[in-house]
Amino acid sequence: MTFETKRLILRPWEESDAEECYRYARDPRVGPMCGWPPHTGADQTRQVIRDILAVPETYAIVWKETGLPIGSISLHFHSDLAEKDDEAELGYWLGVPWWGRGIVPEAAREVLRHAFADLKLERVWCGYFDGNEKSKRVQEKLGFRHQWVTDNVPVPQMGQTRKGHANLLTRAQWRETVTSYRRIMPEEIDPLWELQKAYKAEIGEDEPGGQERERLTRAIEAGQIRFYGAWDGGQLVGCCSVTVGFSTFDYAPGGVFEDFYIRPEYRHQGVARSLVRFAYRESGVSSLTVGCADCDMEMYRSLGFSIPLGNLLAFE
Ligand SMILES: CC(C)(COP(=O)(O)OP(=O)(O)OC[C@H]1O[C@@H](n2cnc3c(N)ncnc32)[C@H](O)[C@@H]1OP(=O)(O)O)[C@@H](O)C(=O)NCCC(=O)NCCS
């Protein structure tokens, strides 16, 4: 499998990478930080590629501009930290001349996307040995959270024991780091309309047509209804609307909450909760009400709609 990021290609290691890999793996500032001694010759590196690196879910970090490998990144399964089937441990190293340019975070963001979105893992672990401030910083930037310190971690290849730090990133925490929330503008009606259609289909209603789309666009343009979205990169993955009026409930702007839809693959990861909070804050309303079917009561309650307002009736 091969991945591409802005500056990098991540692809499987090949024996023909031995010379380039050795150029970096011989440096005493690289391997020992990960627990292995510096390589002593390109032949040894070739052997390491054959025996250790050329396995699934280990990728050469290749600098796109030159096409040459400059480091390595991998997901390990059933490792010291990742014991369960739905977990992996992230590991990485980079050639010294390439340090300090955000290259490992860039590669790791793609590998984490792969781990959570493609492989559907629940947790990714990552460790570093005490004193490795650069690696600690990489893990902070990726959103990992510190779990515990172990005093005597065996480092067999170096004939040592060391103090090790264990960090963890859960699927929900990862989702939070890659999802952003903002108002959906009138010119973004296309992706919003796709969500509207998916929503109506899921609740068993007819697909809305061109006229409905036109009316919705005009209402958004006129500011009658505001839509808020959850975005994964450039993709709209969830929405809700707030229609703002004035309420003598507390003599302040009040909002009605509707059109709540999160794409199925983004559910149960905290996106809905964050979107409701965001919409409440951004719309500036002092009260936000939702009318819902009995079967949705528990969900809305758990999202913070906790004040019962008696019975809500609509006039026809
Ligand atoms: C740890 C390592 C992978 C970092 O990769 P990287 O692509 O350089 O990561 P970044 O560019 O994000 O740098 C991470 C932090 O290191 C520090 N750093 C990096 N280069 C630096 C430099 N030249 N001078 C000072 N600080 C530097 C900074 O604190 C930086 O964080 P910041 O961006 O918030 O300032 C790399 O240093 C490495 O390969 N080290 C040896 C192997 C290793 O330790 N692997 C991890 C084992 S757990």
The ligand as an SDF file (V2000), in Angstrom:
LIG
                    3D

 48 50  0  0  0  0  0  0  0  0999 V2000
   11.7940   12.3230   16.8600 C   0  0  0  0  0  0  0  0  0  0  0  0
   11.9230   12.5970   15.3740 C   0  0  0  0  0  0  0  0  0  0  0  0
   11.2540   11.4650   14.6480 C   0  0  0  0  0  0  0  0  0  0  0  0
   11.2350   13.9530   15.1020 C   0  0  0  0  0  0  0  0  0  0  0  0
   10.9020   14.0830   13.7180 O   0  0  0  0  0  0  0  0  0  0  0  0
   10.7510   15.5320   13.0480 P   0  0  0  0  0  0  0  0  0  0  0  0
   10.1280   15.3350   11.7160 O   0  0  0  0  0  0  0  0  0  0  0  0
   12.0360   16.2290   13.1290 O   0  0  0  0  0  0  0  0  0  0  0  0
    9.6720   16.2450   14.0090 O   0  0  0  0  0  0  0  0  0  0  0  0
    9.3280   17.8100   14.1170 P   0  0  0  0  0  0  0  0  0  0  0  0
    9.9060   18.5770   12.9740 O   0  0  0  0  0  0  0  0  0  0  0  0
    7.8790   17.8960   14.3720 O   0  0  0  0  0  0  0  0  0  0  0  0
   10.0980   18.2380   15.4180 O   0  0  0  0  0  0  0  0  0  0  0  0
    9.6240   17.8010   16.6830 C   0  0  0  0  0  0  0  0  0  0  0  0
   10.1900   18.7150   17.7860 C   0  0  0  0  0  0  0  0  0  0  0  0
   11.5780   18.4820   17.9180 O   0  0  0  0  0  0  0  0  0  0  0  0
   12.2520   19.7020   18.2280 C   0  0  0  0  0  0  0  0  0  0  0  0
   13.2490   19.9540   17.1810 N   0  0  0  0  0  0  0  0  0  0  0  0
   13.2770   19.4010   15.9700 C   0  0  0  0  0  0  0  0  0  0  0  0
   14.3620   19.8310   15.3160 N   0  0  0  0  0  0  0  0  0  0  0  0
   14.9950   20.6570   16.0870 C   0  0  0  0  0  0  0  0  0  0  0  0
   16.1660   21.4160   15.9660 C   0  0  0  0  0  0  0  0  0  0  0  0
   16.9200   21.3610   14.8550 N   0  0  0  0  0  0  0  0  0  0  0  0
   16.5480   22.1720   16.9950 N   0  0  0  0  0  0  0  0  0  0  0  0
   15.7830   22.2210   18.1120 C   0  0  0  0  0  0  0  0  0  0  0  0
   14.6690   21.5210   18.2900 N   0  0  0  0  0  0  0  0  0  0  0  0
   14.2910   20.7470   17.2920 C   0  0  0  0  0  0  0  0  0  0  0  0
   11.1680   20.7630   18.3370 C   0  0  0  0  0  0  0  0  0  0  0  0
   10.7880   20.8410   19.6850 O   0  0  0  0  0  0  0  0  0  0  0  0
   10.0380   20.1940   17.5090 C   0  0  0  0  0  0  0  0  0  0  0  0
    8.7680   20.6100   17.9770 O   0  0  0  0  0  0  0  0  0  0  0  0
    8.1410   22.0140   17.4460 P   0  0  0  0  0  0  0  0  0  0  0  0
    7.8430   21.8130   15.9700 O   0  0  0  0  0  0  0  0  0  0  0  0
    6.9170   22.2170   18.2400 O   0  0  0  0  0  0  0  0  0  0  0  0
    9.1680   23.0870   17.6330 O   0  0  0  0  0  0  0  0  0  0  0  0
   13.3810   12.6700   14.9300 C   0  0  0  0  0  0  0  0  0  0  0  0
   14.0360   13.6110   15.7540 O   0  0  0  0  0  0  0  0  0  0  0  0
   14.0930   11.3230   15.0180 C   0  0  0  0  0  0  0  0  0  0  0  0
   14.0850   10.5450   14.0850 O   0  0  0  0  0  0  0  0  0  0  0  0
   14.7660   11.0560   16.1580 N   0  0  0  0  0  0  0  0  0  0  0  0
   15.5360    9.8070   16.3420 C   0  0  0  0  0  0  0  0  0  0  0  0
   14.6470    8.5650   16.3610 C   0  0  0  0  0  0  0  0  0  0  0  0
   13.5460    8.6910   17.3740 C   0  0  0  0  0  0  0  0  0  0  0  0
   13.7290    9.3090   18.4200 O   0  0  0  0  0  0  0  0  0  0  0  0
   12.3950    8.1080   17.0650 N   0  0  0  0  0  0  0  0  0  0  0  0
   11.2810    8.0900   17.9540 C   0  0  0  0  0  0  0  0  0  0  0  0
   11.4610    7.0360   18.9740 C   0  0  0  0  0  0  0  0  0  0  0  0
   10.1980    7.1220   20.1700 S   0  0  0  0  0  0  0  0  0  0  0  0
  1  2  1  0
  2  3  1  0
  2  4  1  0
  2 36  1  0
  4  5  1  0
  5  6  1  0
  6  7  2  0
  6  8  1  0
  6  9  1  0
  9 10  1  0
 10 11  2  0
 10 12  1  0
 10 13  1  0
 13 14  1  0
 14 15  1  0
 15 16  1  0
 15 30  1  0
 16 17  1  0
 17 18  1  0
 17 28  1  0
 18 19  1  0
 18 27  1  0
 19 20  2  0
 20 21  1  0
 21 22  1  0
 21 27  2  0
 22 23  1  0
 22 24  2  0
 24 25  1  0
 25 26  2  0
 26 27  1  0
 28 29  1  0
 28 30  1  0
 30 31  1  0
 31 32  1  0
 32 33  2  0
 32 34  1  0
 32 35  1  0
 36 37  1  0
 36 38  1  0
 38 39  2  0
 38 40  1  0
 40 41  1  0
 41 42  1  0
 42 43  1  0
 43 44  2  0
 43 45  1  0
 45 46  1  0
 46 47  1  0
 47 48  1  0
M  END
$$$$
